[in-house]
Structures are given as structure tokens and as C-alpha cells.
Amino acid sequence: MRRIIQRRRKLTEARIEAWSCAPETPCMPGRRQRREAGMSLLEVLIAVSLLGISFVAIFSGLSAALRTTGRLDLFDRANEFATQKLNELFLDPSLGSDQLRFGTSPSGIEWEARTSLVDQRPLPGSEKPAQLVRINLRVSWRTRSGEQSLNLESLKLCIPQPPPGL
């Protein structure tokens, strides 16, 4: 009876050993090898954590890019408005030295223009001298982080109209 039990035990151990060996590697007696099928829970958790960190980095970069795009869009609109307003002031015949003009655009951009005399020269045959006037234009707009502003400057030559009949 003992022989039969020992034989069965040896057969059972041989079956366990054969089952635990990988097909491409030979089994070594006395050493049990484990067959790995699939991924462990730890590997899945690490993969999900890395994926989450990657998504956070990508979306925070995207958010920063959208904020920067919005800020640049506001600056571009203010720059366009300032250029247009400076052109209007430059072409205004009633604009002279030492004047202050201001206003607000429909989009909420505030502007202020100051003029100052740079140089004045007499003109032959005219009572009024020619003037070189500096136009300082300050444009400001509100953002979430506070007030932003843009300053433009130009020179305008003001030549008086000759009297009628000349």
C-alpha cells in the first residue's frame, strides 16, 4: 500500500512540475516555475496612473494655450482700434496742439489722446505758423488680471489754410 501511495505522489508531483514549466524552456527538477498569463493588478494601476498624469499634463497645456490665445486676441483688437483711432486723429483738421480727447469704443476699449507742440515755423505770406504736433494715444482695456494698455505716438504737420483769394 505504501508503494502505491508513493507512486501516486510521484506522478502527481510530475504532473504539477510539467504544468508549471513554460513550453519553450525545459523544466529543472526540484524547481517550480510559475506561468504568467495576463497582467497583474499592480501593472494595471501603474499604467492607469501614467495615463492620468499624461492627460493632466496635456489638458493643462491646452488650457494655458487657450488663455494665451484669448489674451493675444484682446491685444490684437486693441492694437487695431488704436491704429484706426490714430489715423482718425491724424486726418482731423481741427486737431491742434495742447488738446485732450478721450472716449470709449462699443467693445469697451477706452482711449485718450493728448497733443503737444513740438515745433513751430512761420510761413511766408501767412499770419499763422506751421506747427509740428505730437499725438500721444493711450488705449486701455480690462482683463481678468487687471488693466492692460497700449501707447502709440505720431507726429502731425499742421499747415494753416491760405487766405481766400491767393
C-alpha positions as CSV (number, residue, x, y, z in Angstrom):
1,M,0.0,0.0,0.0
2,R,2.8,2.3,0.8
3,R,4.3,1.8,-2.7
4,I,1.1,2.7,-4.4
5,I,0.8,5.9,-2.3
6,Q,4.4,6.9,-3.1
7,R,3.9,6.1,-6.8
8,R,0.8,8.3,-6.9
9,R,2.6,11.1,-5.1
10,K,5.5,11.0,-7.6
11,L,3.0,11.0,-10.5
12,T,1.2,14.0,-9.0
13,E,4.4,15.9,-8.4
14,A,5.5,15.2,-12.0
15,R,2.2,16.5,-13.4
16,I,2.5,19.7,-11.3
17,E,6.0,20.2,-12.4
18,A,5.1,19.7,-16.1
19,W,2.2,22.1,-15.7
20,S,4.3,24.8,-14.2
21,C,7.0,24.8,-16.9
22,A,6.8,27.1,-19.8
23,P,6.6,25.3,-23.2
24,E,9.8,26.8,-24.6
25,T,12.0,26.2,-21.5
26,P,12.9,22.9,-20.1
27,C,11.9,22.2,-16.5
28,M,14.5,21.8,-13.9
29,P,13.8,19.1,-11.3
30,G,13.2,20.5,-7.8
31,R,12.4,24.0,-9.1
32,R,8.9,25.1,-9.7
33,Q,8.2,27.8,-12.3
34,R,5.1,29.8,-12.5
35,R,3.3,30.5,-15.7
36,E,2.2,34.2,-16.1
37,A,-0.9,34.8,-18.1
38,G,-2.1,38.4,-18.3
39,M,-1.2,41.4,-16.2
40,S,-1.1,41.9,-12.5
41,L,-3.3,44.4,-10.7
42,L,-0.2,46.5,-9.8
43,E,0.8,46.8,-13.5
44,V,-2.7,47.9,-14.4
45,L,-2.7,50.5,-11.6
46,I,0.7,51.9,-12.8
47,A,-0.5,52.1,-16.4
48,V,-3.7,53.9,-15.4
49,S,-1.7,56.3,-13.2
50,L,0.7,57.2,-16.0
51,L,-2.2,57.7,-18.4
52,G,-3.8,60.0,-15.9
53,I,-0.7,62.1,-15.4
54,S,-0.3,62.3,-19.1
55,F,-3.8,63.6,-19.6
56,V,-3.4,66.2,-16.8
57,A,-0.2,67.5,-18.5
58,I,-1.8,67.6,-21.9
59,F,-5.0,69.4,-20.7
60,S,-3.2,71.9,-18.6
61,G,-1.0,72.8,-21.5
62,L,-4.1,73.1,-23.7
63,S,-5.8,75.3,-21.2
64,A,-2.7,77.6,-20.9
65,A,-2.6,77.8,-24.7
66,L,-6.3,78.9,-24.9
67,R,-5.8,81.6,-22.3
68,T,-2.8,82.9,-24.1
69,T,-4.8,82.9,-27.4
70,G,-7.6,84.9,-25.8
71,R,-5.1,87.4,-24.3
72,L,-3.4,87.9,-27.7
73,D,-6.8,88.3,-29.4
74,L,-7.7,91.1,-27.0
75,F,-4.3,92.8,-27.6
76,D,-4.8,92.4,-31.4
77,R,-8.2,94.0,-31.2
78,A,-6.9,96.9,-29.1
79,N,-4.0,97.4,-31.5
80,E,-6.3,97.6,-34.5
81,F,-8.6,100.0,-32.7
82,A,-5.6,102.2,-31.6
83,T,-4.2,102.3,-35.2
84,Q,-7.7,103.3,-36.6
85,K,-8.1,106.0,-33.9
86,L,-4.7,107.4,-34.5
87,N,-5.4,107.6,-38.2
88,E,-8.7,109.4,-37.5
89,L,-6.9,111.9,-35.2
90,F,-4.2,112.4,-37.8
91,L,-6.7,113.3,-40.5
92,D,-8.8,115.5,-38.3
93,P,-8.2,119.1,-39.5
94,S,-9.5,120.6,-36.2
95,L,-6.8,118.9,-34.1
96,G,-4.1,121.3,-32.9
97,S,-1.6,121.5,-30.1
98,D,-2.4,121.2,-26.4
99,Q,-5.7,119.3,-26.8
100,L,-7.1,116.3,-24.9
101,R,-9.6,114.0,-26.4
102,F,-11.0,110.7,-25.0
103,G,-13.7,108.2,-25.4
104,T,-14.8,104.6,-25.2
105,S,-15.4,102.2,-28.0
106,P,-18.5,100.0,-28.2
107,S,-16.4,97.0,-27.2
108,G,-15.3,98.7,-24.0
109,I,-11.8,99.9,-25.1
110,E,-11.0,103.3,-23.6
111,W,-8.8,105.8,-25.3
112,E,-7.2,109.1,-24.5
113,A,-5.3,111.3,-26.9
114,R,-3.0,114.2,-25.9
115,T,-1.4,116.6,-28.3
116,S,1.6,118.8,-27.7
117,L,3.5,121.3,-29.7
118,V,7.0,120.1,-30.9
119,D,8.0,122.9,-33.3
120,Q,6.5,126.0,-34.9
121,R,7.8,127.8,-38.0
122,P,6.5,131.0,-39.7
123,L,5.1,130.6,-43.2
124,P,5.7,133.2,-45.9
125,G,2.5,135.1,-46.7
126,S,0.6,133.6,-43.8
127,E,-0.2,135.0,-40.4
128,K,-0.4,131.6,-38.8
129,P,2.8,129.5,-38.4
130,A,3.1,125.8,-39.4
131,Q,3.1,123.6,-36.4
132,L,4.5,120.1,-35.8
133,V,2.3,118.4,-33.2
134,R,2.9,115.2,-31.3
135,I,-0.1,113.0,-30.8
136,N,0.1,110.6,-27.8
137,L,-2.6,108.0,-27.8
138,R,-3.2,105.7,-24.9
139,V,-5.6,102.7,-25.3
140,S,-6.6,100.6,-22.3
141,W,-8.8,97.6,-21.8
142,R,-9.8,95.4,-18.8
143,T,-8.8,91.8,-18.4
144,R,-9.2,89.2,-15.6
145,S,-5.7,90.0,-14.4
146,G,-6.2,93.8,-14.4
147,E,-6.0,96.7,-16.8
148,Q,-3.8,96.4,-19.9
149,S,-2.7,99.4,-22.0
150,L,-1.0,100.3,-25.3
151,N,0.6,103.6,-26.2
152,L,1.0,104.9,-29.7
153,E,2.7,108.1,-30.8
154,S,2.8,110.0,-34.1
155,L,3.7,113.4,-35.5
156,K,1.4,115.6,-37.5
157,L,2.3,118.7,-39.5
158,C,-0.4,121.3,-39.3
159,I,-0.2,123.8,-42.1
160,P,-2.8,126.6,-42.0
161,Q,-5.1,127.1,-44.9
162,P,-4.1,130.1,-47.1
163,P,-6.5,133.0,-47.0
164,P,-9.1,133.0,-49.8
165,G,-8.1,134.9,-52.9
166,L,-4.4,133.8,-53.1
